[in-house]
């Protein structure tokens, strides 16, 4: 009788351990699907987009020996080669980005705080 109780206890403990492991795996996998939402997450991603575009524009200017103040209009397809994905990013708040001449920061069309470099 005692061995049956002991065996049941061991089976119960194994089941609890397996359940907790599955629960942990599920929690970590669900965390990757959750989109971070906070009052500043859109602002941060807009700023990150502007910084990436500025870096791509400057890399293009260095590679093509363009001086400060050179216009970039018409060269967007060449500049986007330096961006991840090969396309100009989109503002998460729905604004439009403009690259601006070499040496000037790219701009977001929204007049919201912190949507500029």
Buried (B, 14 or more C-beta within 10 A) or exposed (E): EEEEEEEEEEEEEEEEEEEEEEEEEEEEEEEEEEEEEEEEEBBEBBBEBBEBBBEBBBBBBEEEEBEEEEEBEEBEEEBBEBBEEEEBBEBBBEBEBBBBBBEBEBBBEBEBEEBBE
